[in-house]
């Protein structure tokens, strides 16, 4: 699934991210969705806060 990419004025980009404590099925799904999003959008990389996940 292609995720929405937030721009630099989005509040989610200014929040401190929490460390991942356990690799769950939700984390794996997020990583797969981020990969699909990264390849579908212009650019070379993608961070979780850019798709609204901290």
N, C-alpha and C positions, 0 to 999 in steps of 0.2 A: 504494500500500500504506500502510495506517495503521501508524505506528511507535509503540512503547512510549514514553511520556513518563516520565522519571525525576523523582522528587520530591527535595526539598532535602537529604535525608540520603544521597543516592547519591554515592559517591566520584567518579564520573565528572564531577559538577558542580563539583568542587573542583580539577580538573586544568587546567593551562594549555593552551589550544588552539593548534594549529599553523596558520600561515597557509596558504592555498590558493596553490600555486605554478602550477598549470595547471588549466584547466577541462577535466576529462575526462568521459567518458560516465558514470562512477560519481558524479561530483559533480553532474551534471545530474539523474541519477536520484534522488540524495539530496534535492536541492532540490524535485523534483516530489513525492516522498514526504512531505517536511516540509510542503509546501503542503497536501496532502491531509489530513495529520495535524492541522494548524492549524485547518482548516475543520471537521474532525470533532470537535474538542475545544473545551471552553469556554475562552475567553481571546481575546486580540487579537494575539498574536505567539508566535514560537517560535524558540529558538536551537539550534544544532547540539548543544551539550552536553546539552540537555534530552532528546535522543533518542539519547544515547550516542556522539556523534561529536565528537571534538576535533580 
